[in-house]
């Protein structure tokens, strides 16, 4: 959207002072996200009422999920943009066209021809592989909000990757609602395996990172491609959600706990030193104390490097919301807290095992308040994982020095420079 606005000659700012239009891009996956978006809308409408801005536009998944309710709830909003409306953001921002609210699922898919402004630091960027998801997990609204899986053409992805590399991007993070499903809808034999092989040859790129990999898609062929690629970092985000066979079946995940364990073991065997991130859900309908204890045992066994957890939300429109055995909110919070406390112990232990090891790191930024340089190892994804702290102020953002790990914190590392490295 920012790229389209800039290409149309509109100035984009993150400051309220001087702006005449506010665009709020929303998430609506779970109730807390909906509440956060609604609060942002109310705040922006208060600015409008006070004369601080002229127009308020609400975009993204909230209008997509609530196409009829939202305009009645917020009649003061000037326009609503569903997901297919993104390319029209400039004309809608100018007031030349209205946002059209319908019940239709999105069908639009971005490609390399879309204007783009990188909002991340200039040496790293996200690269979207696909839109939508066809897994239909019973707790998830993504297929009803973002539609079925739609994979981009490989050539379009490669063109965008090359363009990013020419602009100085050294690390790209491949994202999709399910990255391992990439190409499954194309029926031309293209999949994530082949795409990685092509991206690995793009000049200028140094690190390629993969987020959101459904464990069902972790085939031996894909794992081998990751292991053999020069630029794919030893890191993978594998949201497993649970370990109980009964709960996994009720969730519609299409795998057993044993199968998940086997694939994670394959990853660690084929890619030594790989850092694994996961997401877990507690309090799914029918989850017993025994199921939860089994989940804790699973965490102790696998020892994920990074882990996020959330309590189940009974979202309207999902099959899981109608299941019996809904778990009380207080119990969900207690289980989440116990799970995260266990993970903190594991995280510290795994970080301590890295003391004395050497890593090539990517320099992000110098923090003058803490008087540290923030960097990341290949096993630390931007914005969601821990960081590596370096007590120096002379390191160039976007460079790749080598460090020796000198200290381990619960989630972060402290490194000492042994080679300054280059771009």
C-alpha positions as CSV (number, residue, x, y, z in Angstrom):
1,X,0.0,0.0,0.0
2,X,2.8,2.4,0.8
3,X,4.4,1.7,-2.5
4,X,1.2,2.4,-4.3
5,X,0.7,5.7,-2.4
6,X,4.3,6.8,-3.1
7,X,4.0,5.8,-6.8
8,X,0.9,8.0,-7.1
9,X,2.8,11.0,-5.7
10,X,1.3,11.0,-2.2
11,X,3.6,11.7,0.7
12,X,3.6,9.0,3.4
13,X,4.4,9.8,7.0
14,X,4.4,8.0,10.3
15,X,3.7,11.3,12.1
16,X,0.2,12.6,12.8
17,X,1.3,16.2,12.5
18,X,0.7,17.4,9.0
19,X,-1.1,14.2,7.8
20,X,-4.6,14.7,6.3
21,X,-5.5,11.0,6.0
22,X,-4.9,8.1,8.4
23,X,-4.8,4.6,7.0
24,X,-5.2,1.8,9.6
25,X,-4.1,-1.7,8.4
26,X,-5.8,-4.3,10.6
27,X,-5.6,-7.9,11.7
28,X,-8.7,-9.9,12.7
29,X,-7.3,-13.4,13.2
30,X,-8.3,-13.6,16.9
31,X,-10.3,-11.5,19.3
32,X,-7.4,-9.5,20.9
33,X,-6.3,-8.4,17.3
34,X,-9.9,-7.3,16.6
35,X,-10.0,-5.3,19.8
36,X,-6.6,-3.7,19.1
37,X,-7.9,-2.7,15.6
38,X,-11.1,-1.3,17.0
39,X,-9.3,0.8,19.6
40,X,-7.0,2.2,16.8
41,X,-10.1,3.1,14.8
42,X,-11.7,4.9,17.7
43,X,-8.5,6.8,18.4
44,X,-8.2,7.9,14.7
45,X,-11.8,9.0,14.7
46,X,-11.2,11.1,17.8
47,X,-8.4,12.8,15.8
48,X,-10.8,13.4,13.0
49,X,-13.5,14.8,15.3
50,X,-10.9,17.1,16.8
51,X,-9.9,18.4,13.3
52,X,-6.4,16.9,13.5
53,X,-7.0,14.8,10.3
54,X,-9.5,14.9,7.6
55,X,-10.1,11.3,6.6
56,X,-9.8,7.8,8.2
57,X,-9.4,4.7,6.1
58,X,-9.6,1.2,7.5
59,X,-7.9,-1.6,5.5
60,X,-7.0,-5.2,5.8
61,X,-8.5,-8.2,7.5
62,X,-11.1,-6.5,9.7
63,X,-13.2,-5.1,6.8
64,X,-12.6,-8.5,5.1
65,X,-14.0,-10.4,8.1
66,X,-16.8,-8.0,9.0
67,X,-17.9,-6.4,5.7
68,X,-21.4,-5.5,6.8
69,X,-21.0,-5.0,10.5
70,X,-18.0,-2.6,10.4
71,X,-19.5,0.2,8.4
72,X,-22.5,0.3,10.8
73,X,-20.2,0.1,13.8
74,X,-18.0,3.0,12.5
75,X,-20.1,5.2,10.2
76,X,-17.5,8.0,10.6
77,X,-14.9,6.0,8.7
78,X,-14.4,7.4,5.2
79,X,-13.5,4.2,3.4
80,X,-13.0,0.5,4.1
81,X,-10.4,-1.4,2.0
82,X,-10.8,-5.2,1.7
83,X,-7.7,-7.2,0.7
84,X,-8.4,-7.0,-3.0
85,X,-8.6,-3.2,-2.8
86,X,-5.0,-2.7,-1.8
87,X,-3.9,-1.7,-5.4
88,X,-6.6,1.0,-5.3
89,X,-5.3,2.6,-2.1
90,X,-4.2,5.9,-3.8
91,X,-7.5,6.7,-5.5
92,X,-9.4,5.8,-2.4
93,X,-7.0,7.9,-0.3
94,X,-7.7,10.8,-2.6
95,X,-11.4,10.3,-2.3
96,X,-11.8,9.5,-6.0
97,X,-13.3,6.1,-5.4
98,X,-15.1,4.3,-2.5
99,X,-14.0,1.1,-0.9
100,X,-16.4,-1.6,-1.9
101,X,-17.7,-3.8,0.9
102,X,-18.8,-7.3,-0.3
103,X,-18.8,-10.8,1.2
104,X,-16.5,-12.1,-1.6
105,X,-13.3,-13.9,-0.6
106,X,-10.1,-12.2,-1.9
107,X,-8.6,-13.4,-5.1
108,X,-5.9,-10.8,-5.7
109,X,-2.3,-11.8,-5.5
110,X,0.7,-9.3,-5.4
111,X,3.5,-9.7,-7.9
112,X,6.8,-8.0,-8.8
113,X,5.0,-5.3,-10.8
114,X,3.5,-3.8,-7.6
115,X,5.3,-0.6,-6.4
116,X,7.0,-1.2,-3.1
117,X,8.6,0.8,-0.3
118,X,10.7,-1.2,2.1
119,X,9.8,-0.3,5.7
120,X,12.4,-2.5,7.2
121,X,16.1,-1.5,7.4
122,X,17.5,-1.4,3.9
123,X,19.6,-4.6,4.3
124,X,16.6,-6.9,5.0
125,X,13.1,-7.4,3.6
126,X,10.2,-9.7,3.7
127,X,9.2,-11.6,0.5
128,X,5.6,-12.9,0.2
129,X,5.3,-16.3,-1.5
130,X,1.6,-16.8,-1.5
131,X,-1.7,-15.6,-0.1
132,X,-4.4,-17.6,1.7
133,X,-4.4,-21.1,3.2
134,X,-6.2,-24.3,2.3
135,X,-5.4,-26.3,5.5
136,X,-8.7,-25.4,7.2
137,X,-7.6,-26.1,10.8
138,X,-10.7,-26.1,12.9
139,X,-9.8,-23.1,15.0
140,X,-8.5,-20.9,12.3
141,X,-10.3,-18.1,10.3
142,X,-7.5,-17.5,7.7
143,X,-9.3,-19.4,4.8
144,X,-12.5,-17.4,5.5
145,X,-10.6,-14.1,5.7
146,X,-7.7,-14.4,3.2
147,X,-9.2,-17.2,1.0
148,X,-7.7,-20.4,-0.3
149,X,-4.0,-20.8,-1.1
150,X,-2.8,-18.7,-4.1
151,X,0.9,-19.1,-4.9
152,X,2.8,-16.5,-6.8
153,X,4.5,-17.4,-10.1
154,X,8.2,-18.5,-9.4
155,X,9.4,-16.0,-11.9
156,X,7.6,-13.1,-10.2
157,X,9.2,-14.1,-6.8
158,X,12.7,-14.3,-8.4
159,X,12.3,-11.0,-10.1
160,X,11.3,-9.3,-6.8
161,X,14.2,-11.1,-5.0
162,X,16.7,-9.9,-7.6
163,X,15.3,-6.3,-7.4
164,X,15.6,-6.4,-3.6
165,X,19.2,-7.7,-3.9
166,X,20.1,-4.9,-6.3
167,X,18.8,-2.4,-3.8
168,X,21.1,-3.7,-1.1
169,X,19.0,-6.2,0.7
170,X,21.2,-9.0,2.1
171,X,18.6,-11.0,4.0
172,X,15.1,-12.0,2.8
173,X,12.5,-13.7,4.9
174,X,10.1,-15.8,3.0
175,X,6.6,-15.5,4.3
176,X,3.1,-17.0,3.6
177,X,0.3,-18.3,5.8
178,X,1.9,-21.7,5.1
179,X,5.2,-21.4,3.3
180,X,5.6,-25.2,2.9
181,X,2.4,-25.3,0.9
182,X,3.8,-23.0,-1.7
183,X,3.1,-24.2,-5.2
184,X,0.6,-26.9,-4.2
185,X,-2.2,-25.1,-6.0
186,X,-0.2,-24.4,-9.2
187,X,-0.2,-28.0,-10.5
188,X,3.0,-27.4,-12.4
189,X,5.5,-29.1,-10.1
190,X,6.7,-25.9,-8.6
191,X,7.2,-26.1,-4.8
192,X,9.2,-24.6,-2.0
193,X,12.0,-27.0,-2.7
194,X,12.5,-25.8,-6.3
195,X,12.0,-22.2,-5.4
196,X,14.8,-22.4,-2.7
197,X,17.2,-23.8,-5.3
198,X,16.4,-20.8,-7.6
199,X,16.6,-18.2,-4.8
200,X,19.9,-19.6,-3.6
201,X,21.4,-18.4,-6.9
202,X,20.3,-14.8,-6.7
203,X,23.4,-12.6,-6.6
204,X,23.8,-10.3,-3.7
205,X,21.6,-12.2,-1.3
206,X,23.4,-13.7,1.7
207,X,20.7,-15.0,4.1
208,X,17.3,-16.6,3.2
209,X,15.0,-17.3,6.1
210,X,11.7,-19.3,6.1
211,X,8.8,-18.5,8.4
212,X,5.5,-20.3,9.0
213,X,6.2,-23.9,7.9
214,X,3.4,-26.3,8.6
215,X,5.1,-29.5,9.8
216,X,3.0,-31.6,7.4
217,X,4.9,-29.9,4.5
218,X,8.4,-30.8,5.9
219,X,9.2,-33.5,3.3
220,X,12.5,-35.2,3.1
221,X,13.1,-33.4,-0.2
222,X,12.5,-30.0,1.3
223,X,14.7,-30.7,4.3
224,X,17.5,-31.8,1.9
225,X,17.0,-28.7,-0.2
226,X,17.4,-26.5,2.9
227,X,20.5,-28.5,4.0
228,X,22.1,-28.2,0.6
229,X,21.4,-24.5,0.0
230,X,24.3,-22.1,0.6
231,X,22.1,-19.1,1.6
232,X,19.2,-20.7,3.5
233,X,20.0,-20.1,7.2
234,X,19.8,-23.0,9.7
235,X,16.5,-21.7,11.1
236,X,12.8,-22.7,10.7
237,X,9.6,-21.6,12.2
238,X,7.4,-24.7,12.6
239,X,4.1,-23.9,14.4
240,X,3.1,-27.3,15.7
241,X,0.2,-26.0,18.0
242,X,0.1,-29.1,20.2
243,X,1.6,-32.6,20.8
244,X,-1.5,-34.6,22.0
245,X,-2.8,-36.9,19.2
246,X,-6.4,-36.4,20.4
247,X,-6.1,-32.6,20.4
248,X,-4.2,-32.5,17.1
249,X,-7.0,-34.5,15.5
250,X,-9.6,-32.2,17.0
251,X,-7.7,-29.2,15.6
252,X,-7.6,-30.8,12.1
253,X,-3.9,-30.5,11.9
254,X,-3.5,-33.8,9.9
255,X,-0.6,-35.1,11.9
256,X,0.1,-37.1,15.1
257,X,2.5,-36.1,17.8
258,X,4.8,-38.9,16.8
259,X,5.0,-37.6,13.2
260,X,5.8,-34.1,14.3
261,X,8.6,-35.4,16.5
262,X,10.0,-37.5,13.6
263,X,10.1,-34.4,11.3
264,X,11.7,-32.2,13.9
265,X,14.3,-34.9,14.5
266,X,15.0,-35.1,10.7
267,X,15.5,-31.3,10.6
268,X,18.1,-31.5,13.5
269,X,19.8,-34.5,11.9
270,X,20.1,-33.1,8.4
271,X,20.8,-29.5,9.4
272,X,23.1,-29.5,12.4
273,X,22.7,-26.5,14.7
274,X,19.4,-25.5,13.2
275,X,17.4,-23.1,15.4
276,X,13.7,-24.1,15.7
277,X,10.9,-21.8,16.6
278,X,7.3,-22.9,17.2
279,X,3.9,-21.7,18.3
280,X,1.7,-23.6,20.8
281,X,-1.9,-23.3,21.7
282,X,-3.2,-24.1,25.2
283,X,-6.8,-24.5,26.3
284,X,-8.2,-26.0,23.1
285,X,-11.7,-27.4,23.7
286,X,-11.4,-30.8,25.5
287,X,-7.7,-30.3,26.6
288,X,-7.2,-32.2,29.8
289,X,-4.6,-31.9,32.4
290,X,-3.0,-35.1,30.9
291,X,-3.0,-33.5,27.5
292,X,-1.3,-30.4,28.9
293,X,1.3,-32.5,30.8
294,X,2.1,-34.3,27.6
295,X,2.6,-31.0,25.9
296,X,5.1,-30.0,28.6
297,X,6.9,-33.3,28.2
298,X,7.1,-32.6,24.4
299,X,8.7,-29.2,25.0
300,X,11.3,-30.8,27.4
301,X,12.0,-33.4,24.8
302,X,12.4,-31.2,21.7
303,X,13.9,-28.1,23.4
304,X,12.8,-25.4,20.9
305,X,15.1,-22.4,20.6
306,X,12.3,-20.0,20.4
307,X,8.6,-20.5,21.4
308,X,5.4,-18.5,21.4
309,X,2.2,-19.5,23.1
310,X,-1.3,-18.3,23.3
311,X,-4.6,-19.4,24.8
312,X,-7.3,-20.7,22.5
313,X,-9.9,-18.2,21.4
314,X,-13.3,-19.5,20.3
315,X,-13.7,-17.5,17.1
316,X,-17.1,-17.2,15.7
317,X,-17.4,-19.0,12.4
318,X,-14.9,-21.7,13.2
319,X,-15.9,-25.4,13.9
320,X,-13.9,-25.4,17.1
321,X,-16.0,-22.6,18.6
322,X,-18.9,-25.1,18.7
323,X,-17.0,-27.9,20.4
324,X,-17.9,-29.1,23.9
325,X,-15.4,-28.9,26.7
326,X,-14.4,-25.2,26.4
327,X,-11.6,-24.5,28.9
328,X,-12.0,-21.7,31.4
329,X,-10.0,-18.5,30.6
330,X,-8.3,-18.6,34.0
331,X,-7.0,-22.2,33.4
332,X,-5.8,-21.2,29.9
333,X,-3.7,-18.3,31.4
334,X,-2.3,-20.6,34.1
335,X,-1.3,-23.2,31.5
336,X,0.2,-20.6,29.3
337,X,2.2,-19.1,32.1
338,X,3.5,-22.6,33.2
339,X,4.5,-23.4,29.6
340,X,6.4,-20.1,29.0
341,X,8.1,-20.5,32.4
342,X,9.4,-23.9,31.2
343,X,10.5,-22.5,27.9
344,X,12.4,-19.7,29.6
345,X,14.5,-22.4,31.4
346,X,15.1,-24.2,28.1
347,X,16.0,-21.0,26.3
348,X,18.6,-20.0,28.9
349,X,20.0,-23.5,28.8
350,X,20.3,-23.6,25.0
351,X,21.8,-20.1,25.0
352,X,24.4,-21.2,27.6
353,X,25.4,-24.1,25.4
354,X,26.4,-21.5,22.8
355,X,29.0,-19.7,25.0
356,X,32.4,-20.0,23.3
357,X,30.9,-20.7,19.9
358,X,31.5,-18.5,16.9
359,X,28.8,-17.1,14.6
360,X,28.5,-14.7,11.7
361,X,26.0,-12.1,12.7
362,X,24.0,-9.4,10.9
363,X,24.5,-5.9,12.5
364,X,21.1,-4.2,12.9
365,X,21.6,-0.9,14.8
366,X,23.4,0.8,17.6
367,X,21.2,1.6,20.7
368,X,22.6,4.7,22.3
369,X,20.4,4.3,25.4
370,X,21.8,0.9,26.2
371,X,25.2,1.7,24.6
372,X,25.1,-1.6,22.7
373,X,25.0,-2.7,19.0
374,X,22.1,-5.0,18.3
375,X,22.9,-7.9,16.0
376,X,21.4,-11.3,15.1
377,X,22.8,-14.7,14.5
378,X,21.3,-16.9,11.7
379,X,19.2,-18.5,14.5
380,X,17.5,-15.2,15.5
381,X,14.8,-13.9,13.2
382,X,14.1,-10.1,13.2
383,X,11.5,-8.7,15.5
384,X,10.3,-12.0,17.0
385,X,13.3,-13.7,18.5
386,X,16.1,-12.6,20.9
387,X,19.1,-10.6,19.8
388,X,22.9,-10.7,20.1
389,X,24.3,-7.7,22.1
390,X,27.7,-6.3,21.2
391,X,29.3,-3.7,23.4
392,X,30.7,-1.6,20.6
393,X,29.6,1.5,18.7
394,X,31.7,1.3,15.5
395,X,29.9,-1.5,13.6
396,X,28.2,-0.8,10.3
397,X,24.5,-1.8,10.0
398,X,24.1,-4.4,7.4
399,X,27.6,-5.8,7.8
400,X,28.4,-9.4,8.8
401,X,31.2,-9.7,11.4
402,X,32.0,-12.8,13.3
403,X,31.5,-12.9,17.0
404,X,32.3,-15.3,19.9
405,X,29.5,-15.8,22.3
406,X,30.7,-14.6,25.7
407,X,27.5,-14.5,27.8
408,X,24.0,-16.1,27.7
409,X,20.8,-14.4,28.9
410,X,17.3,-16.0,29.0
411,X,16.5,-15.0,25.5
412,X,19.5,-12.9,24.3
413,X,23.2,-13.5,23.7
414,X,26.2,-11.3,24.2
415,X,29.0,-11.5,21.6
416,X,32.5,-10.3,21.2
417,X,33.9,-9.3,17.8
418,X,36.6,-11.6,16.5
419,X,36.4,-10.4,12.8
420,X,34.8,-7.2,11.7
421,X,33.7,-8.7,8.4
422,X,32.1,-6.7,5.5
423,X,29.0,-6.4,3.5
